[in-house]
Amino acid sequence: MTQLDWVSDHHRRRRDPATSHAAAQSMASAAPTLAMVILATLEAHGPATQSELAQRLALQSQQVNKRTADLKNAGLIVGVGTRPGPCGRQQTVWECTQAGIEVKHERHDRI
């Protein structure tokens, strides 16, 4: 099991409707790729909020939110502060950890 295996864990609850289960299943293969794109973006451009990542990557905020939660739980990114988002609310500023950089480079070397 690698540090990115958790990303393919389907984010759904047993009581969710069938459409939610189907959506979670369809994301199983895309989630690790999105996580790697977020890691690469944080490494290349430095710390960013979820809104900034979503804008930079042309993704929906919800897509970035799920992956940043997964990356944080795996110890691959860490919050380094806050700053206001587009609506004025404070958002966590995320940065790659050394483990995140190593996982990204390890994955990149295999491709």
TIVONU-122385 format. One record per atom (N, C-alpha, C, O): chain; atom name; x, y, z. Coordinates in Angstrom, 2 decimals. Example, Ala and Ser with C-alpha at 12.3 -4.5 7.8 and 13.67 -1.06 7.14 Angstrom:
BEGIN
> nuvo, zakol, c1, c2, c3
> A, N, 13.19, -5.69, 7.80
> A, CA, 12.30, -4.50, 7.80
> A, C, 13.20, -3.30, 7.80
> A, O, 14.24, -3.32, 8.46
> A, N, 12.85, -2.25, 7.08
> A, CA, 13.67, -1.06, 7.14
> A, C, 12.90, 0.03, 7.87
> A, O, 13.41, 1.14, 8.04
//
This chain:
BEGIN
> nuvo, zakol, c1, c2, c3
> A, N, 0.84, -1.18, 0.00
> A, CA, 0.00, 0.00, 0.00
> A, C, 0.88, 1.24, 0.00
> A, O, 1.79, 1.37, 0.83
> A, N, 0.63, 2.16, -0.93
> A, CA, 1.41, 3.39, -0.99
> A, C, 0.64, 4.51, -0.30
> A, O, -0.52, 4.34, 0.09
> A, N, 1.30, 5.66, -0.14
> A, CA, 0.64, 6.78, 0.52
> A, C, -0.53, 7.34, -0.29
> A, O, -1.36, 8.05, 0.26
> A, N, -0.60, 7.03, -1.57
> A, CA, -1.71, 7.54, -2.36
> A, C, -2.83, 6.52, -2.51
> A, O, -3.84, 6.83, -3.16
> A, N, -2.71, 5.32, -1.96
> A, CA, -3.76, 4.33, -2.07
> A, C, -5.07, 4.79, -1.43
> A, O, -6.14, 4.42, -1.91
> A, N, -4.99, 5.58, -0.37
> A, CA, -6.19, 6.07, 0.31
> A, C, -7.04, 6.92, -0.60
> A, O, -8.25, 7.03, -0.39
> A, N, -6.45, 7.53, -1.62
> A, CA, -7.19, 8.43, -2.49
> A, C, -8.24, 7.68, -3.28
> A, O, -9.29, 8.24, -3.59
> A, N, -7.99, 6.43, -3.60
> A, CA, -8.96, 5.67, -4.36
> A, C, -10.09, 5.14, -3.49
> A, O, -11.04, 4.54, -3.99
> A, N, -9.99, 5.35, -2.17
> A, CA, -11.07, 4.96, -1.27
> A, C, -12.28, 5.81, -1.63
> A, O, -12.20, 7.04, -1.67
> A, N, -13.39, 5.16, -1.90
> A, CA, -14.58, 5.86, -2.38
> A, C, -15.23, 6.65, -1.24
> A, O, -15.54, 6.10, -0.19
> A, N, -15.41, 7.95, -1.47
> A, CA, -16.03, 8.82, -0.48
> A, C, -17.54, 8.72, -0.60
> A, O, -18.17, 9.50, -1.30
> A, N, -18.11, 7.74, 0.10
> A, CA, -19.56, 7.57, 0.08
> A, C, -19.99, 6.89, 1.37
> A, O, -19.19, 6.26, 2.07
> A, N, -21.26, 7.03, 1.65
> A, CA, -21.86, 6.37, 2.82
> A, C, -22.82, 5.30, 2.34
> A, O, -23.38, 5.41, 1.25
> A, N, -23.02, 4.29, 3.14
> A, CA, -23.90, 3.18, 2.77
> A, C, -25.31, 3.67, 2.42
> A, O, -25.95, 3.12, 1.53
> A, N, -25.80, 4.71, 3.12
> A, CA, -27.16, 5.19, 2.89
> A, C, -27.27, 6.15, 1.70
> A, O, -28.38, 6.59, 1.37
> A, N, -26.17, 6.49, 1.06
> A, CA, -26.21, 7.39, -0.10
> A, C, -26.98, 6.75, -1.24
> A, O, -27.03, 5.52, -1.34
> A, N, -27.59, 7.58, -2.10
> A, CA, -28.31, 7.03, -3.26
> A, C, -27.34, 6.37, -4.24
> A, O, -26.14, 6.60, -4.22
> A, N, -27.90, 5.54, -5.11
> A, CA, -27.11, 4.79, -6.09
> A, C, -26.26, 5.73, -6.95
> A, O, -25.15, 5.37, -7.33
> A, N, -26.76, 6.91, -7.25
> A, CA, -26.00, 7.84, -8.08
> A, C, -24.71, 8.28, -7.39
> A, O, -23.69, 8.49, -8.04
> A, N, -24.77, 8.43, -6.07
> A, CA, -23.56, 8.80, -5.32
> A, C, -22.54, 7.68, -5.34
> A, O, -21.34, 7.92, -5.44
> A, N, -23.02, 6.45, -5.24
> A, CA, -22.12, 5.30, -5.30
> A, C, -21.47, 5.21, -6.68
> A, O, -20.28, 4.92, -6.80
> A, N, -22.26, 5.46, -7.72
> A, CA, -21.72, 5.42, -9.09
> A, C, -20.69, 6.53, -9.29
> A, O, -19.65, 6.30, -9.91
> A, N, -20.97, 7.72, -8.77
> A, CA, -20.03, 8.84, -8.91
> A, C, -18.73, 8.54, -8.16
> A, O, -17.64, 8.81, -8.67
> A, N, -18.84, 7.99, -6.96
> A, CA, -17.63, 7.64, -6.19
> A, C, -16.82, 6.59, -6.91
> A, O, -15.59, 6.66, -6.94
> A, N, -17.50, 5.62, -7.49
> A, CA, -16.79, 4.57, -8.23
> A, C, -16.06, 5.16, -9.44
> A, O, -14.94, 4.77, -9.74
> A, N, -16.70, 6.10, -10.13
> A, CA, -16.07, 6.69, -11.31
> A, C, -14.86, 7.53, -10.94
> A, O, -13.96, 7.70, -11.76
> A, N, -14.82, 8.07, -9.72
> A, CA, -13.70, 8.89, -9.28
> A, C, -12.52, 8.05, -8.79
> A, O, -11.43, 8.57, -8.59
> A, N, -12.75, 6.76, -8.59
> A, CA, -11.70, 5.91, -8.02
> A, C, -10.40, 5.99, -8.82
> A, O, -9.32, 6.00, -8.24
> A, N, -10.50, 6.04, -10.14
> A, CA, -9.28, 6.10, -10.95
> A, C, -8.79, 7.53, -11.13
> A, O, -7.59, 7.74, -11.33
> A, N, -9.66, 8.51, -11.06
> A, CA, -9.26, 9.91, -11.27
> A, C, -8.67, 10.53, -10.01
> A, O, -7.83, 11.43, -10.11
> A, N, -9.08, 10.08, -8.84
> A, CA, -8.65, 10.71, -7.59
> A, C, -7.13, 10.75, -7.42
> A, O, -6.59, 11.80, -7.09
> A, N, -6.43, 9.63, -7.63
> A, CA, -4.97, 9.70, -7.47
> A, C, -4.32, 10.67, -8.46
> A, O, -3.34, 11.34, -8.12
> A, N, -4.85, 10.75, -9.67
> A, CA, -4.32, 11.67, -10.67
> A, C, -4.53, 13.11, -10.22
> A, O, -3.61, 13.93, -10.32
> A, N, -5.73, 13.43, -9.74
> A, CA, -5.99, 14.79, -9.25
> A, C, -5.09, 15.12, -8.07
> A, O, -4.58, 16.24, -7.96
> A, N, -4.90, 14.16, -7.19
> A, CA, -4.01, 14.40, -6.04
> A, C, -2.59, 14.71, -6.51
> A, O, -1.94, 15.61, -5.98
> A, N, -2.12, 13.97, -7.50
> A, CA, -0.77, 14.21, -8.02
> A, C, -0.68, 15.58, -8.69
> A, O, 0.33, 16.27, -8.57
> A, N, -1.73, 15.98, -9.39
> A, CA, -1.74, 17.30, -10.04
> A, C, -1.69, 18.40, -8.98
> A, O, -0.99, 19.40, -9.15
> A, N, -2.42, 18.21, -7.89
> A, CA, -2.39, 19.20, -6.80
> A, C, -1.01, 19.26, -6.17
> A, O, -0.49, 20.34, -5.92
> A, N, -0.42, 18.10, -5.91
> A, CA, 0.94, 18.09, -5.37
> A, C, 1.92, 18.80, -6.30
> A, O, 2.74, 19.60, -5.86
> A, N, 1.83, 18.49, -7.59
> A, CA, 2.73, 19.12, -8.57
> A, C, 2.54, 20.63, -8.60
> A, O, 3.51, 21.38, -8.71
> A, N, 1.30, 21.06, -8.52
> A, CA, 1.00, 22.49, -8.55
> A, C, 1.56, 23.19, -7.32
> A, O, 2.15, 24.26, -7.42
> A, N, 1.35, 22.59, -6.15
> A, CA, 1.89, 23.18, -4.92
> A, C, 3.41, 23.23, -4.94
> A, O, 4.01, 24.20, -4.48
> A, N, 4.03, 22.20, -5.47
> A, CA, 5.49, 22.20, -5.53
> A, C, 6.00, 23.26, -6.52
> A, O, 6.96, 23.97, -6.23
> A, N, 5.36, 23.35, -7.66
> A, CA, 5.82, 24.28, -8.71
> A, C, 5.52, 25.74, -8.40
> A, O, 6.32, 26.62, -8.71
> A, N, 4.36, 26.01, -7.79
> A, CA, 3.92, 27.39, -7.62
> A, C, 3.89, 27.85, -6.17
> A, O, 3.61, 29.02, -5.90
> A, N, 4.18, 26.96, -5.25
> A, CA, 4.19, 27.34, -3.85
> A, C, 2.82, 27.22, -3.20
> A, O, 1.86, 26.77, -3.84
> A, N, 2.73, 27.61, -1.93
> A, CA, 1.50, 27.46, -1.16
> A, C, 0.30, 28.12, -1.82
> A, O, 0.43, 29.16, -2.48
> A, N, -0.87, 27.50, -1.63
> A, CA, -2.10, 28.01, -2.23
> A, C, -3.31, 27.53, -1.44
> A, O, -3.25, 26.51, -0.75
> A, N, -4.40, 28.28, -1.54
> A, CA, -5.67, 27.87, -0.93
> A, C, -6.40, 26.94, -1.91
> A, O, -6.01, 26.79, -3.06
> A, N, -7.48, 26.33, -1.41
> A, CA, -8.27, 25.47, -2.29
> A, C, -8.86, 26.26, -3.46
> A, O, -8.88, 25.76, -4.59
> A, N, -9.32, 27.47, -3.20
> A, CA, -9.86, 28.30, -4.29
> A, C, -8.81, 28.62, -5.33
> A, O, -9.07, 28.59, -6.53
> A, N, -7.61, 28.94, -4.86
> A, CA, -6.52, 29.26, -5.79
> A, C, -6.14, 28.03, -6.61
> A, O, -5.88, 28.14, -7.81
> A, N, -6.10, 26.87, -5.96
> A, CA, -5.79, 25.63, -6.69
> A, C, -6.88, 25.33, -7.72
> A, O, -6.58, 24.98, -8.87
> A, N, -8.13, 25.46, -7.32
> A, CA, -9.24, 25.19, -8.25
> A, C, -9.17, 26.12, -9.46
> A, O, -9.36, 25.68, -10.59
> A, N, -8.90, 27.38, -9.22
> A, CA, -8.80, 28.33, -10.33
> A, C, -7.62, 28.01, -11.23
> A, O, -7.75, 27.99, -12.45
> A, N, -6.48, 27.76, -10.64
> A, CA, -5.27, 27.47, -11.41
> A, C, -5.41, 26.20, -12.24
> A, O, -4.89, 26.12, -13.36
> A, N, -6.13, 25.20, -11.69
> A, CA, -6.24, 23.90, -12.36
> A, C, -7.54, 23.75, -13.16
> A, O, -7.79, 22.70, -13.75
> A, N, -8.37, 24.80, -13.17
> A, CA, -9.66, 24.76, -13.86
> A, C, -10.51, 23.59, -13.37
> A, O, -11.10, 22.85, -14.16
> A, N, -10.55, 23.43, -12.05
> A, CA, -11.35, 22.39, -11.42
> A, C, -12.42, 23.04, -10.56
> A, O, -12.36, 24.23, -10.25
> A, N, -13.41, 22.24, -10.18
> A, CA, -14.41, 22.73, -9.24
> A, C, -13.81, 22.69, -7.84
> A, O, -12.98, 21.84, -7.53
> A, N, -14.24, 23.61, -7.02
> A, CA, -13.74, 23.70, -5.66
> A, C, -13.94, 22.39, -4.90
> A, O, -13.08, 22.00, -4.11
> A, N, -15.06, 21.71, -5.13
> A, CA, -15.35, 20.46, -4.44
> A, C, -14.32, 19.38, -4.79
> A, O, -13.95, 18.58, -3.93
> A, N, -13.87, 19.36, -6.04
> A, CA, -12.87, 18.38, -6.44
> A, C, -11.57, 18.61, -5.67
> A, O, -10.95, 17.66, -5.19
> A, N, -11.17, 19.84, -5.57
> A, CA, -9.93, 20.19, -4.86
> A, C, -10.10, 19.92, -3.37
> A, O, -9.17, 19.43, -2.73
> A, N, -11.27, 20.25, -2.81
> A, CA, -11.54, 20.06, -1.40
> A, C, -11.35, 18.59, -0.99
> A, O, -10.70, 18.32, 0.01
> A, N, -11.91, 17.67, -1.75
> A, CA, -11.77, 16.23, -1.43
> A, C, -10.32, 15.80, -1.48
> A, O, -9.85, 15.10, -0.59
> A, N, -9.61, 16.22, -2.51
> A, CA, -8.22, 15.78, -2.66
> A, C, -7.31, 16.41, -1.62
> A, O, -6.40, 15.75, -1.13
> A, N, -7.53, 17.69, -1.28
> A, CA, -6.67, 18.29, -0.26
> A, C, -6.91, 17.63, 1.09
> A, O, -5.97, 17.47, 1.87
> A, N, -8.15, 17.24, 1.38
> A, CA, -8.42, 16.52, 2.63
> A, C, -7.66, 15.19, 2.64
> A, O, -7.06, 14.83, 3.65
> A, N, -7.70, 14.47, 1.53
> A, CA, -6.97, 13.20, 1.43
> A, C, -5.47, 13.41, 1.58
> A, O, -4.79, 12.68, 2.30
> A, N, -4.95, 14.42, 0.88
> A, CA, -3.50, 14.70, 0.94
> A, C, -3.07, 15.09, 2.35
> A, O, -2.01, 14.67, 2.81
> A, N, -3.89, 15.88, 3.02
> A, CA, -3.59, 16.28, 4.40
> A, C, -3.59, 15.05, 5.30
> A, O, -2.67, 14.87, 6.11
> A, N, -4.61, 14.21, 5.18
> A, CA, -4.70, 13.01, 6.03
> A, C, -3.53, 12.06, 5.81
> A, O, -3.14, 11.33, 6.72
> A, N, -2.96, 12.07, 4.61
> A, CA, -1.81, 11.21, 4.31
> A, C, -0.48, 11.88, 4.69
> A, O, 0.58, 11.26, 4.55
> A, N, -0.53, 13.12, 5.16
> A, CA, 0.69, 13.82, 5.55
> A, C, 1.50, 14.34, 4.37
> A, O, 2.70, 14.60, 4.51
> A, N, 0.84, 14.49, 3.21
> A, CA, 1.55, 14.94, 2.01
> A, C, 1.48, 16.45, 1.81
> A, O, 2.29, 17.03, 1.09
> A, N, 0.49, 17.09, 2.45
> A, CA, 0.41, 18.55, 2.46
> A, C, 0.09, 18.98, 3.89
> A, O, -0.40, 18.19, 4.70
> A, N, 0.37, 20.23, 4.18
> A, CA, 0.13, 20.77, 5.51
> A, C, -0.35, 22.21, 5.39
> A, O, 0.08, 22.95, 4.50
> A, N, -1.25, 22.60, 6.29
> A, CA, -1.70, 23.98, 6.33
> A, C, -0.62, 24.85, 6.94
> A, O, -0.06, 24.52, 7.98
> A, N, -0.33, 25.97, 6.28
> A, CA, 0.73, 26.87, 6.75
> A, C, 0.21, 28.26, 7.09
> A, O, 0.98, 29.20, 7.25
> A, N, -1.09, 28.38, 7.20
> A, CA, -1.70, 29.66, 7.52
> A, C, -3.06, 29.77, 6.87
> A, O, -3.61, 28.79, 6.37
> A, N, -3.59, 30.98, 6.87
> A, CA, -4.87, 31.25, 6.22
> A, C, -4.79, 32.57, 5.49
> A, O, -3.93, 33.42, 5.77
> A, N, -5.70, 32.73, 4.53
> A, CA, -5.89, 34.03, 3.89
> A, C, -7.31, 34.05, 3.33
> A, O, -7.92, 33.00, 3.12
> A, N, -7.84, 35.24, 3.08
> A, CA, -9.22, 35.33, 2.60
> A, C, -9.39, 34.70, 1.22
> A, O, -8.55, 34.87, 0.33
> A, N, -10.50, 33.97, 1.07
> A, CA, -10.85, 33.41, -0.23
> A, C, -11.70, 34.41, -1.00
> A, O, -11.84, 35.55, -0.57
> A, N, -12.26, 34.00, -2.14
> A, CA, -13.04, 34.90, -2.98
> A, C, -14.25, 35.52, -2.28
> A, O, -14.64, 36.64, -2.60
> A, N, -14.83, 34.81, -1.32
> A, CA, -16.01, 35.32, -0.60
> A, C, -15.64, 36.05, 0.68
> A, O, -16.51, 36.49, 1.42
> A, N, -14.34, 36.18, 0.94
> A, CA, -13.89, 36.89, 2.13
> A, C, -13.64, 36.01, 3.34
> A, O, -13.05, 36.46, 4.32
> A, N, -14.08, 34.75, 3.29
> A, CA, -13.82, 33.83, 4.41
> A, C, -12.38, 33.36, 4.38
> A, O, -11.77, 33.22, 3.32
> A, N, -11.85, 33.10, 5.57
> A, CA, -10.48, 32.60, 5.67
> A, C, -10.41, 31.17, 5.13
> A, O, -11.27, 30.34, 5.44
> A, N, -9.40, 30.90, 4.34
> A, CA, -9.14, 29.57, 3.81
> A, C, -7.74, 29.14, 4.21
> A, O, -6.83, 29.97, 4.33
> A, N, -7.58, 27.84, 4.40
> A, CA, -6.26, 27.30, 4.72
> A, C, -5.35, 27.43, 3.51
> A, O, -5.77, 27.19, 2.38
> A, N, -4.12, 27.82, 3.75
> A, CA, -3.09, 27.85, 2.71
> A, C, -2.32, 26.54, 2.84
> A, O, -1.76, 26.24, 3.89
> A, N, -2.29, 25.77, 1.76
> A, CA, -1.66, 24.45, 1.74
> A, C, -0.28, 24.49, 1.12
> A, O, -0.01, 25.26, 0.19
> A, N, 0.60, 23.66, 1.66
> A, CA, 1.97, 23.54, 1.16
> A, C, 2.35, 22.05, 1.17
> A, O, 1.92, 21.30, 2.05
> A, N, 3.16, 21.64, 0.20
> A, CA, 3.67, 20.26, 0.16
> A, C, 4.59, 20.02, 1.35
> A, O, 5.39, 20.88, 1.72
> A, N, 4.47, 18.84, 1.93
> A, CA, 5.45, 18.41, 2.91
> A, C, 6.60, 17.74, 2.15
> A, O, 6.49, 17.51, 0.95
> A, N, 7.67, 17.45, 2.83
> A, CA, 8.77, 16.73, 2.19
> A, C, 8.28, 15.37, 1.69
> A, O, 8.67, 14.93, 0.61
> A, N, 7.42, 14.72, 2.47
> A, CA, 6.86, 13.43, 2.04
> A, C, 6.04, 13.59, 0.76
> A, O, 6.09, 12.73, -0.12
> A, N, 5.30, 14.69, 0.65
> A, CA, 4.51, 14.95, -0.57
> A, C, 5.40, 15.13, -1.78
> A, O, 5.09, 14.63, -2.86
> A, N, 6.49, 15.86, -1.61
> A, CA, 7.43, 16.06, -2.71
> A, C, 8.05, 14.73, -3.12
> A, O, 8.18, 14.45, -4.31
> A, N, 8.41, 13.93, -2.15
> A, CA, 9.02, 12.63, -2.46
> A, C, 8.04, 11.70, -3.17
> A, O, 8.42, 11.03, -4.13
> A, N, 6.78, 11.67, -2.72
> A, CA, 5.77, 10.83, -3.38
> A, C, 5.55, 11.30, -4.81
> A, O, 5.44, 10.49, -5.73
> A, N, 5.48, 12.60, -4.99
> A, CA, 5.26, 13.14, -6.34
> A, C, 6.41, 12.76, -7.26
> A, O, 6.18, 12.34, -8.39
> A, N, 7.63, 12.90, -6.79
> A, CA, 8.79, 12.56, -7.61
> A, C, 8.88, 11.05, -7.85
> A, O, 9.26, 10.62, -8.94
> A, N, 8.53, 10.26, -6.84
> A, CA, 8.53, 8.80, -7.00
> A, C, 7.53, 8.38, -8.06
> A, O, 7.85, 7.56, -8.92
> A, N, 6.34, 8.95, -8.01
> A, CA, 5.31, 8.63, -9.00
> A, C, 5.73, 9.09, -10.38
> A, O, 5.53, 8.37, -11.36
> A, N, 6.30, 10.29, -10.47
> A, CA, 6.72, 10.84, -11.76
> A, C, 7.81, 9.98, -12.40
> A, O, 7.81, 9.78, -13.61
> A, N, 8.72, 9.46, -11.59
> A, CA, 9.80, 8.62, -12.11
> A, C, 9.29, 7.31, -12.69
> A, O, 9.93, 6.72, -13.56
> A, N, 8.14, 6.84, -12.20
> A, CA, 7.58, 5.57, -12.70
> A, C, 6.85, 5.73, -14.01
> A, O, 6.62, 4.74, -14.72
> A, N, 6.48, 6.95, -14.36
> A, CA, 5.68, 7.18, -15.58
> A, C, 6.56, 7.19, -16.80
> A, O, 6.06, 7.37, -17.92
//
